[in-house]
C-alpha cells in the first residue's frame, strides 16, 4: 500500500513514517518544516537532537535498504497539495500536519488565527484534493481527546446514543474544547464527517491522548533516526517536563491542585495504532472515531510516579504546586472509553514499564541540553502571552527565521 504521511517531520509523523516503511508500506513523507521555525520563534528546542529530513531519509535507506520519499509542501497551498495527491494516488493518508500546541494557540490573536488557518484550511484543502483525485483513499486523521473536554458523564468513542422526548438517535459526542487549538480539531472533525457523508469519503478520526516516550524500534537504529523530545511550556508534555525537572534537581511543578485527569499513550502504541487503523479501513462514506490512549492519570499522580522512580535510585524530588495558567477544571470526573483499537489487536505498553527504561534514561543522557528558562509557564490562558514575541522577532538576527516567523 502507498501511504502519504503529512507532518512527517514531527514528533509522531517521523516515527510513524519509519514504522510503516519497516512493514513494507510505500511511504511518501510530507512536511512544510514549520515546526522547526516555531522553535526559533519560541526559543525552544528538542532535548534530543534531531537530524534534517534529508539526512533522516538518507540514513533510513542506508540502514534498512528501504526508501522513503521526502516532499516539502505546505497544506495551505491547495494546488500543490492536489498535485501531490493526483501524482501518488495513495491508499491512505495519515494527517499529522497541524499546529499541535494549546499554549501556542493561546498566546494571542495572531497565534490563535494562525493555528486555526493552518489546521482547518489545511484539512479542508486535503478533503477537496481527496475528493478530486483519490476518493477511495482512507484518511487517518489525528484528533485529540481534548475535543471532549471533561464532561460529568462517560466519554464514548466519537458518538453517543441519546433519548430525547421519546425518540432515540446516535449523535456526535458533545465537544467542550479547552483552547483555540482544540477548537481547530473540533472544526476538523465536523468538516471530515461532513465530507464523508456528502462525498462518500472514508475516514478514521483518532482522538489521541497525551503521548510519552521518544523511542521506537526504528528510531533506535541510528542517532540520525531519532524523533523529538519536547519538555518546555509551549510544546512539551507534562510527563516530559517532570522528568526534566527531576534530572536537573528542580521541583516538579504541578499546575493547580493536580487533579486534572487525561488519557496517556506510549509512542510505540501510537505508531501501532496507525498501522492497525490503516489495515482495517472504514467503508466508503463512513466516518468513525477511535479514542487512542491506553491509561488515565491525573497530573498529580504523574508527579508522584516520577518522584517514586527517582526515589528508587536514592534521589529525592520535591513537588510544588503553581497557579494554573490554563482555564480548566482541576478536579473532575473522567472516564473515557478506548476499546476499539484494543479490539483491533493493540497490546499496550504501560507507563510503569516505560517511565524508567525510556523517558528518564533519555533525559539523563541529554540533560546538558536543557533550556531551563523555557520550563516555567509563560502563557496564561486568561491574559495571553507572558513573552514578547514581537520583540523577539525584531531582535532575531537570522534572515531565514525573520522571513518565516509570521507564518
C-alpha positions in Angstrom: 0.0 0.0 0.0 1.1 3.6 -0.7 0.7 5.9 2.3 1.3 9.6 2.5 2.3 10.8 5.9 1.5 14.6 6.3 3.5 16.3 9.1 6.3 13.7 8.7 9.0 15.9 10.3 7.1 16.0 13.6 7.3 14.1 16.9 4.8 11.4 15.8 5.0 11.8 12.0 8.6 10.7 11.7 8.3 7.5 13.8 5.1 6.7 12.0 6.8 7.0 8.6 9.6 4.7 9.8 7.2 2.2 11.3 5.1 1.9 8.2 8.2 1.7 5.9 9.7 -1.1 8.0 6.5 -3.0 7.4 6.6 -2.8 3.7 4.4 0.3 3.0 5.5 2.7 0.3 5.8 5.9 2.3 5.7 9.5 1.0 6.8 11.8 3.8 5.4 15.4 3.5 6.1 18.4 5.7 6.5 22.2 5.5 9.1 22.2 8.3 7.2 25.0 10.1 7.6 23.2 13.4 11.3 23.9 13.3 10.6 27.6 12.6 8.2 27.7 15.6 11.1 26.5 17.8 13.1 29.5 16.6 10.2 31.8 17.4 9.5 30.5 20.9 13.1 30.0 21.9 12.5 26.2 22.3 14.3 23.1 21.1 14.1 19.3 21.3 16.0 17.8 24.2 17.1 15.1 21.9 19.0 16.5 18.8 17.3 15.7 15.6 18.6 15.5 12.0 17.3 17.2 8.9 14.7 15.4 6.9 17.3 14.9 4.1 19.7 13.2 6.5 16.9 11.2 8.1 15.6 9.6 4.9 19.1 9.0 3.6 20.1 7.3 6.9 17.0 5.2 6.8 17.8 4.0 3.3 21.4 3.3 4.2 20.5 1.3 7.3 17.5 -0.7 6.0 17.6 -0.6 2.2 14.0 0.9 2.3 13.2 4.2 0.7 11.0 7.0 2.0 10.2 9.7 -0.5 10.6 13.2 1.1 8.4 16.1 -0.2 8.4 19.6 1.3 4.9 21.1 0.9 2.5 23.3 2.8 -1.1 22.1 3.0 -2.4 25.6 2.8 -1.3 25.6 -0.9 -4.2 23.7 -2.4 -2.8 23.5 -5.9 0.4 21.8 -4.7 -1.5 19.5 -2.4 -3.9 18.4 -5.1 -1.0 17.8 -7.4 0.7 15.6 -4.8 -2.5 13.5 -4.3 -3.0 13.2 -8.0 0.6 12.1 -8.6 0.7 9.5 -5.9 -2.9 8.2 -5.7 -2.4 7.0 -2.1 -4.3 4.1 -0.5 -4.2 6.0 2.8 -3.2 9.5 4.1 -2.1 9.9 7.7 -2.7 13.5 8.6 -0.4 14.9 11.4 0.3 18.2 9.7 -1.2 20.6 12.2 -0.1 23.2 14.8 -0.5 21.0 17.9 0.2 23.2 20.9 -2.6 24.5 23.0 -0.4 27.0 24.8 0.9 28.4 21.5 -2.7 28.9 20.3 -3.5 30.9 23.5 -0.6 33.4 23.2 -2.7 36.0 21.4 -4.9 36.8 18.4 -2.1 36.2 15.8 -1.3 32.7 17.1 -5.0 31.7 17.5 -5.7 32.7 13.9 -2.5 31.1 12.7 -3.5 27.9 14.4 -7.0 27.7 13.0 -6.0 28.8 9.5 -3.1 26.3 9.4 -5.2 23.4 10.8 -8.7 24.0 9.4 -7.7 25.3 6.0 -5.1 22.6 5.5 -7.6 19.9 6.3 -10.2 21.4 4.0 -7.7 21.5 1.2 -6.9 17.9 1.8 -10.6 16.9 1.7 -11.1 18.6 -1.6 -7.9 17.0 -3.0 -9.0 13.6 -2.0 -12.5 14.1 -3.5 -11.0 15.1 -6.8 -8.1 12.7 -7.1 -8.3 9.8 -4.6 -11.9 9.4 -3.5 -11.4 5.8 -2.3 -8.4 6.8 -0.1 -8.6 6.2 3.6 -8.0 9.4 5.6 -6.4 8.7 9.0 -6.7 12.0 10.9 -5.0 12.7 14.2 -7.6 14.3 16.5 -7.3 14.8 20.3 -9.1 13.7 23.4 -9.1 17.4 24.2 -12.1 17.8 21.9 -14.3 16.2 24.5 -13.2 18.3 27.5 -14.1 16.9 30.9 -17.9 16.1 30.9 -19.5 14.7 34.0 -20.5 11.5 32.1 -18.5 8.8 30.5 -16.8 9.7 27.2 -17.8 7.4 24.3 -15.8 6.9 21.2 -17.0 9.7 19.0 -20.7 9.1 19.2 -23.4 8.8 21.9 -26.9 7.2 22.0 -29.4 9.9 23.0 -33.0 9.6 24.0 -35.0 12.8 24.0 -38.7 13.3 24.2 -39.3 9.7 23.4 -37.1 9.5 20.4 -33.6 8.0 20.1 -30.6 8.8 17.8 -26.9 8.2 17.6 -25.2 11.7 17.6 -21.7 13.0 17.6 -20.5 13.2 21.2 -20.7 16.8 22.6 -17.5 18.7 22.3 -16.1 21.1 25.0 -12.6 22.1 23.8 -10.3 24.0 26.1 -8.2 26.1 23.7 -8.2 27.5 20.2 -6.0 24.6 19.2 -8.6 22.1 20.5 -11.3 24.1 18.8 -9.5 23.7 15.5 -9.6 19.9 16.0 -13.3 20.1 16.6 -13.8 22.0 13.3 -11.7 19.4 11.5 -13.9 16.6 12.9 -17.0 18.3 11.7 -15.6 19.0 8.3 -14.3 15.5 7.8 -17.6 13.9 8.9 -19.5 16.2 6.5 -17.2 15.2 3.6 -17.7 11.5 4.3 -21.4 11.9 4.4 -21.7 14.2 1.4 -18.9 12.9 -0.9 -18.6 9.3 0.2 -15.0 9.6 1.5 -13.8 7.3 4.2 -12.0 8.5 7.4 -10.9 7.5 10.8 -10.6 10.2 13.4 -8.0 9.2 16.1 -8.8 11.2 19.3 -5.4 10.7 20.9 -4.4 11.2 24.5 -1.0 12.6 25.7 1.9 10.7 24.1 5.1 9.9 26.1 8.4 8.4 25.1 10.5 9.1 22.1 11.9 5.6 21.2 10.5 3.1 18.8 12.5 0.1 17.4 13.1 2.1 14.2 14.2 5.4 15.8 16.8 3.4 17.9 18.6 2.0 14.8 20.8 5.1 14.5 21.0 8.6 16.1 20.0 10.3 12.9 16.7 8.5 13.1 15.6 9.9 16.5 12.5 11.9 17.0 11.8 15.0 19.1 11.6 15.2 22.9 9.7 18.4 23.9 9.7 19.4 27.6 9.1 23.2 27.5 6.0 25.1 28.4 4.8 25.6 24.8 5.4 22.2 23.1 6.3 19.9 25.9 4.0 17.4 27.7 3.6 17.2 31.5 5.4 13.9 31.9 8.4 15.2 29.9 8.5 18.3 32.0 8.5 16.4 35.3 11.3 14.1 34.1 13.5 17.1 33.0 12.9 19.0 36.2 13.8 15.9 38.3 17.0 15.4 36.2 18.3 18.9 36.8 17.4 19.0 40.5 14.3 21.2 40.3 10.9 20.7 41.9 8.2 19.1 39.9 5.7 21.9 39.1 2.1 20.7 39.3 -0.4 23.2 37.9 -3.1 24.0 40.4 -4.4 21.1 42.5 -3.1 18.4 40.3 -6.5 16.6 39.8 -6.6 17.3 36.0 -7.0 13.8 34.5 -6.2 12.8 30.9 -5.5 9.7 28.8 -1.9 8.8 28.0 -0.2 6.5 25.5 3.3 5.2 24.7 4.7 6.4 21.4 5.2 2.7 20.4 1.5 2.2 20.8 0.7 5.3 18.7 2.6 4.1 15.7 1.0 0.6 16.1 -2.5 2.2 16.3 -1.8 4.0 13.0 -0.8 0.7 11.4 -3.9 -1.1 12.8 -6.2 1.7 11.6 -4.8 1.6 8.0 -5.0 -2.2 7.9 -8.7 -2.1 8.9 -10.3 0.7 6.8 -13.9 2.0 7.1 -16.4 1.6 4.4 -16.9 4.3 1.7 -18.9 7.2 3.3 -18.1 6.0 6.8 -16.7 8.4 9.4 -15.6 6.7 12.6 -13.8 7.7 15.7 -11.3 5.8 17.9 -10.1 7.1 21.3 -6.4 6.5 21.1 -5.0 6.1 24.6 -4.2 3.3 27.0 -4.2 4.6 30.6 -5.6 7.5 32.6 -3.7 9.6 35.1 -4.0 12.9 36.9 -1.1 15.3 36.6 -0.6 14.9 40.4 -0.4 11.1 40.0 2.3 11.5 37.3 4.3 13.7 39.6 4.2 11.1 42.3 5.3 8.4 39.8 8.3 10.4 38.7 9.2 11.1 42.4 8.9 7.4 43.2 11.1 6.4 40.2 13.8 8.8 41.4 13.5 7.6 45.0 14.2 4.1 43.8 17.6 5.3 42.8 18.2 7.1 46.1 17.3 10.6 44.8 14.7 12.8 46.5 12.5 15.1 44.4 10.2 17.9 45.7 6.7 18.5 44.3 5.3 22.1 44.3 2.0 23.5 43.1 1.8 26.5 40.8 -1.2 28.7 40.0 -2.8 27.0 37.0 -2.2 29.1 33.8 -4.9 27.1 32.0 -8.6 27.6 32.2 -9.7 24.1 33.1 -11.5 22.1 35.8 -8.8 20.9 38.3 -11.0 18.3 39.9 -13.4 16.4 37.7 -14.9 13.1 36.7 -13.1 11.4 33.8 -13.9 8.0 32.3 -13.2 7.7 28.6 -13.9 4.5 26.6 -11.0 3.2 24.4 -11.9 -0.3 23.3 -11.9 -0.1 19.5 -8.1 -0.2 19.0 -7.7 -2.9 21.6 -10.3 -5.0 19.7 -8.2 -4.5 16.5 -5.2 -6.0 18.2 -3.4 -3.3 20.2 -1.3 -4.7 23.0 -0.4 -1.6 25.2 2.9 -0.7 26.7 2.2 0.6 30.2 3.7 3.7 31.8 5.2 1.6 34.7 7.3 -0.3 32.1 8.4 2.8 30.1 9.0 5.5 32.6 12.4 4.4 33.7 13.7 2.4 30.8 12.9 5.1 28.2 11.8 8.6 29.4 14.0 9.1 32.5 17.1 7.5 30.9 16.6 9.6 27.7 16.5 12.8 29.9 19.6 11.8 31.9 21.6 11.3 28.7 20.7 14.7 27.3 20.3 16.8 30.5 23.1 19.1 29.4 20.8 20.4 26.6 18.0 21.6 28.9 17.0 25.3 28.5 15.9 26.0 32.0 14.2 29.3 31.1 11.6 27.5 28.9 10.2 25.2 31.6 8.1 27.5 33.7 4.7 28.6 32.2 4.9 31.7 30.1 1.4 31.8 28.7 -1.7 32.5 30.7 -5.0 31.3 29.1 -6.9 34.3 30.5 -4.3 37.0 29.8 -2.4 35.7 26.8 1.3 36.0 26.3 3.9 36.4 29.1 6.6 36.5 26.4 7.1 39.3 23.9 7.1 37.5 20.6 7.2 40.8 18.6 10.3 41.9 20.4 11.8 38.5 19.7 11.0 39.0 16.0 12.7 42.3 15.7 15.8 41.2 17.6 16.2 37.9 15.7 19.3 38.2 13.6 18.6 35.1 11.5 17.4 36.1 8.0 15.7 32.8 7.4 13.9 32.9 10.8 12.9 36.5 10.3 11.3 35.8 7.0 9.1 32.9 8.3 8.2 33.8 11.8 4.8 35.2 10.9 3.7 32.1 9.1 
